[in-house]
């Protein structure tokens, strides 16, 4: 994931839209049409809302502990060798 926290989605989206705006100004000049501004504002709003939604989904997932999930998921769990004392 590029953004892992919902708090950071707004910052990330505004930053990449700002860089896009600067690149647009450099290549084609200052955008003077209303449609350009409406489309990019709508894209910014949509990206923020969807990004925060996806991040909140990921943040609210259960954290698995033990051999069935979490950090040890997919790994074999080593067991201690049993001794006679354990069986008694």
C-alpha atoms as one frame of an Amber mdcrd trajectory, in Angstrom:
protein
   0.000   0.000   0.000   1.112   3.552  -0.652  -0.916   5.035   2.190  -1.527
   2.845   5.203  -3.435   5.247   7.473  -6.720   7.008   6.753  -5.332  10.218
   8.295  -2.684  10.462   5.587  -4.982  10.005   2.568  -5.914  13.682   2.278
  -2.255  14.752   2.424  -1.208  12.205  -0.194  -4.021  13.046  -2.632  -3.563
  16.811  -2.329   0.194  16.404  -2.816  -0.065  14.384  -6.011  -2.766  16.701
  -7.395  -0.526  19.678  -6.622   2.365  18.055  -8.514  -0.012  17.336 -11.398
  -1.102  20.997 -11.372   2.533  22.184 -11.444   3.354  19.802 -14.311   0.281
  20.976 -16.223   1.286  24.617 -15.774   4.812  23.842 -16.964   3.759  21.868
 -20.052   0.591  23.598 -21.278   0.311  26.753 -19.193  -2.131  27.710 -16.468
  -5.425  25.810 -16.891  -8.056  28.424 -17.637 -11.099  26.300 -18.456 -13.758
  25.681 -15.858 -14.129  22.059 -16.958 -10.459  21.344 -16.055 -10.976  22.684
 -12.540 -14.305  20.867 -12.045 -12.923  17.542 -13.252  -9.779  17.749 -11.112
 -11.647  18.876  -8.017 -14.078  15.965  -8.469 -11.146  13.570  -8.979  -9.465
  14.903  -5.840 -12.643  14.487  -3.800 -13.276  10.982  -5.130  -9.669   9.909
  -4.502  -9.786  11.190  -0.904 -13.101   9.510  -0.127 -12.203   6.168  -1.705
  -8.701   6.217  -0.222  -9.971   6.870   3.289 -12.653   4.207   2.885 -10.148
   1.557   1.781  -7.714   2.527   4.537 -10.452   2.326   7.173 -11.423  -1.131
   5.909  -7.826  -2.276   6.292  -7.501  -0.650   9.728 -10.629  -2.308  11.092
  -9.675  -5.870  10.166  -9.019  -8.242  13.024  -5.419  -8.805  14.005  -4.801
 -12.532  14.112  -2.620 -13.916  16.841  -0.948 -17.272  16.945  -0.525 -19.881
  14.246  -3.825 -19.162  12.449  -3.116 -15.556  11.545  -1.033 -12.470  12.172
   2.730 -12.484  11.862   3.055 -16.260  11.823   0.539 -16.770   9.025   1.923
 -19.150   6.443   4.844 -20.166   8.621   5.269 -23.426  10.430   5.244 -23.122
  14.184   8.045 -25.021  15.859   7.002 -27.153  18.790   9.230 -27.972  21.706
  10.346 -31.558  21.752   8.234 -33.439  24.263   9.814 -35.099  27.234   8.622
 -37.886  29.460   7.957 -35.369  32.259   5.441 -33.547  30.023   3.429 -36.694
  29.536   3.148 -37.453  33.251
